[in-house]
């Protein structure tokens, strides 16, 4: 049994030329270009989502077990000394 996870990368100038790669439990499941939305099937068990891009990586986000479909947004965070990726689960 599976459920759907929709992952959105909002269109932005910062990092626009870099592809992001979404992973579920360290397995690559999607490539996200600037402004793209992808939907992937994930198991109903608890899984971990993280996103990679060149030298950046998001903190892992735990998706709890359940049967409802989910939405995640990926953001490029720019700090004073570094940049990183952020995943927000809704």
C-alpha positions in Angstrom: 0.0 0.0 0.0 1.3 3.5 -0.9 0.4 7.1 -0.6 1.4 10.2 -2.6 4.0 12.8 -1.6 4.0 16.0 -3.7 7.3 17.9 -3.6 7.4 21.5 -4.8 10.4 23.6 -5.5 9.2 27.2 -5.8 10.7 29.2 -8.7 13.5 31.5 -7.4 16.6 33.3 -8.8 18.9 31.9 -6.1 20.1 28.4 -7.1 18.0 28.5 -10.3 20.6 26.6 -12.4 21.1 23.8 -9.9 18.9 20.6 -9.8 17.7 19.3 -6.5 17.4 15.6 -5.8 14.8 14.3 -3.4 15.5 11.1 -1.5 13.3 8.8 0.5 15.3 6.7 3.0 18.5 7.6 1.1 17.1 6.4 -2.2 16.8 9.0 -4.9 13.1 9.4 -6.0 12.9 12.7 -8.0 14.9 15.4 -9.7 13.5 18.9 -9.1 14.4 21.8 -11.5 13.6 25.4 -10.7 9.8 25.9 -10.3 9.0 22.2 -10.7 6.5 20.0 -8.8 6.7 16.2 -8.7 4.6 13.6 -7.1 6.1 10.3 -5.9 4.6 7.3 -4.3 5.9 6.5 -0.8 5.0 3.6 1.6 2.5 4.0 4.4 5.3 3.3 6.9 7.4 6.0 8.5 10.1 7.3 6.0 12.7 10.0 5.9 12.8 12.7 3.3 15.9 14.8 2.5 17.0 16.9 -0.5 20.5 17.2 -2.0 22.0 19.8 -4.4 25.7 20.1 -5.2 27.3 20.9 -1.9 24.0 21.5 0.0 21.8 19.1 1.9 18.6 19.6 3.8 18.1 18.2 7.3 16.2 14.9 7.2 12.4 15.3 7.7 10.6 12.3 9.2 7.3 11.5 7.6 5.1 9.7 10.0 3.3 6.5 9.2 -0.2 7.0 7.8 -2.4 6.7 4.7 -3.0 10.3 3.8 -1.3 12.1 0.9 1.3 14.8 1.8 2.9 18.0 0.5 6.5 19.2 1.0 8.1 22.4 -0.1 11.8 22.8 -0.7 13.4 26.2 -0.2 16.9 27.5 -0.8 18.0 29.3 2.4 20.7 31.9 2.2 22.4 32.9 5.4 25.2 35.4 6.1 27.9 32.8 5.9 26.4 29.8 4.2 23.5 28.5 2.1 21.4 25.4 2.7 18.2 23.7 1.7 15.1 23.5 3.9 12.2 21.0 3.6 8.8 22.1 5.0 6.2 19.3 5.3 2.6 20.4 5.2 
